[in-house]
Amino acid sequence: VTRRPGSAHYITEAGGNTRLLATQELWAETRDPRFEKITVVFRPWRSESHVLSAHLIENDLRGDMGFWDKAIGISALKTKIEGE
């Protein structure tokens, strides 16, 4: 996880949104103590483009991205990098 400067909330830094959502749903549904807390690795904030590129890489490695998803993601990454 990482945290944007000035933000109170943490976000996933390099993928893992689906796993986090599944854990949250398991906790809400079962209240099983195994799902109440998770162990994470904290990484200092780098940039918006770093987070976006890490998520794109994670999704591509898992094979979850079709052609248009990749194209839209790469276009968004290009825009972020140019803005930074």
C-alpha positions in Angstrom: 0.0 0.0 0.0 1.0 3.6 -0.3 -0.6 7.0 0.6 -0.8 10.2 -1.4 0.8 13.2 0.3 -1.8 14.8 2.5 -4.3 12.0 2.3 -5.7 10.1 5.3 -6.4 7.0 3.2 -4.1 4.3 1.9 -4.4 2.8 -1.5 -3.0 -0.3 -3.2 0.2 0.6 -4.8 0.8 -2.2 -7.3 -2.4 -4.1 -7.9 -4.3 -6.1 -5.4 -7.7 -4.3 -5.6 -9.6 -7.5 -6.3 -7.9 -9.4 -3.5 -8.6 -6.5 -1.1 -12.3 -6.3 -2.2 -12.7 -10.1 -1.7 -11.2 -9.9 1.8 -13.5 -6.9 2.7 -16.5 -8.8 1.4 -15.5 -12.0 3.3 -15.2 -9.9 6.5 -18.6 -8.2 6.0 -20.3 -11.5 5.3 -18.7 -13.8 7.9 -17.1 -11.5 10.5 -14.5 -14.3 10.6 -11.4 -12.9 12.5 -9.2 -14.2 9.7 -10.5 -11.5 7.4 -10.6 -8.6 9.9 -7.0 -7.6 9.3 -4.5 -8.1 6.5 -0.8 -7.8 6.4 0.5 -5.3 3.8 3.8 -3.8 2.8 4.0 0.0 2.9 5.8 1.8 0.2 6.5 5.5 0.2 4.5 7.6 -2.3 6.3 8.1 -5.7 3.8 9.5 -8.1 0.4 9.0 -9.8 2.0 7.6 -12.9 4.0 5.1 -10.8 0.8 3.7 -9.2 -1.1 3.6 -12.6 1.9 1.9 -14.3 2.2 -0.7 -11.4 -1.6 -1.5 -11.7 -1.3 -1.8 -15.5 1.6 -4.2 -15.2 -0.2 -6.3 -12.5 -3.3 -6.6 -14.7 -1.3 -7.4 -17.8 0.7 -10.1 -16.0 -2.5 -11.7 -14.8 -3.9 -11.7 -18.3 -7.0 -9.6 -17.3 -6.6 -7.0 -19.9 -7.9 -7.0 -23.4 -6.6 -4.8 -26.2 -8.8 -1.8 -25.5 -8.2 -1.9 -21.8 -4.5 -1.8 -22.4 -4.8 1.0 -25.0 -6.9 3.1 -22.6 -4.6 2.4 -19.7 -1.5 3.3 -21.7 -3.1 6.5 -23.0 -4.0 7.5 -19.4 -0.5 6.7 -18.3 0.9 8.9 -21.1 -1.3 11.8 -20.0 -0.2 11.4 -16.3 3.5 11.3 -17.2 3.1 14.4 -19.4 1.3 16.2 -16.6 4.0 15.3 -14.0 
